[in-house]
Amino acid sequence: MTEEMTEKYWSRFQATFDENQEYVVGKELLDEVKENIKRLSDLGEVLELGCGTGNFTQVIAQNADHVFATDLSDELLTNAKKAAQ
């Protein structure tokens, strides 16, 4: 699969990414992961691969000096940037 095809594939989920994630993983488990991340301290510099819409990125950023979050989809990254503002 080419890079362009991969980006196109993931971008088609940008409008429903969080909803799909809740359906597949479960809201309770996602909330538990966020709570566990909140308990971490002094994370320093963090690289997040596959940040999606930034759901975990925002929580990580609370205890990190810097977060570099990336994703295969430009549209998901745009959503993550909007959520961070």
N, C-alpha and C positions, 0 to 999 in steps of 0.2 A: 504494500500500500504506500503510495507516495505521500510526502509531507502535506501536499495540498488536499489530498483525499482524506487524510487523517484529520486535518483542521476542519474540513467541511463536515465530516461525520460528527465530531463533537460539537460543533457550532449549532447543529440543528436542535440540540437539547437546551440551548441557552435560556429559552423562555420558561422551561419547566424543570430545570436542573434540580433545584432544591426540593421541589415536590416529588420528583422521581427518586431522589436520594432518600427522602423520608419514607417513601413507599417500599423501596428495596431494603434499606438498612433498618428503618424504624426510627421514629422521632425520639423515643426513649433512649435508645442506644446513642444516637447523635448527641442528645443533651448530656448523657453521661460522659461521652468523650470530651465535650466542651468543659464540663465541670472538672474533669481530670487535668485538662490543659490549663485551666485557671489556677490550679494548685501548684503548677510549676513556677519557679521563680528564677530570675536572673538568667534568661535564656540566651542573652548575648545576641549574636547574629544568627538568623534562621533562614534556611533555604526551604521553601515549601514547593514541592513538585506536584503538579496536578491540583492546583488550588480551587478549580471550579469557579464558583461565584464568590469565593472568599469567606465562606461560612466559618471555617476554622481560622482563617487568616486574621480576622478581627480579634479573636480570642488570644491567639498567639502574640499578636502585637502588643497586648496589654502588659506583657512581661518580657518583651524583647527589646533590645537596643535598635534593631533593624530587622525587617522581614523582607526577603526577596521572594515573591510568590510568582510562579509561572504556570502556564497551562498550554495545552496544545491548541486551544481555541481562542482566537482573538476576541470573539464575542463574550465568552465566559470571563476573560480578563477584563473586558470593559465593564461587565456587571460587577466584578470584584472591586474595581477602582471606584465605581459609583457607590458601592456599599461602604467603602472605607472613608468616604468624605463626610 
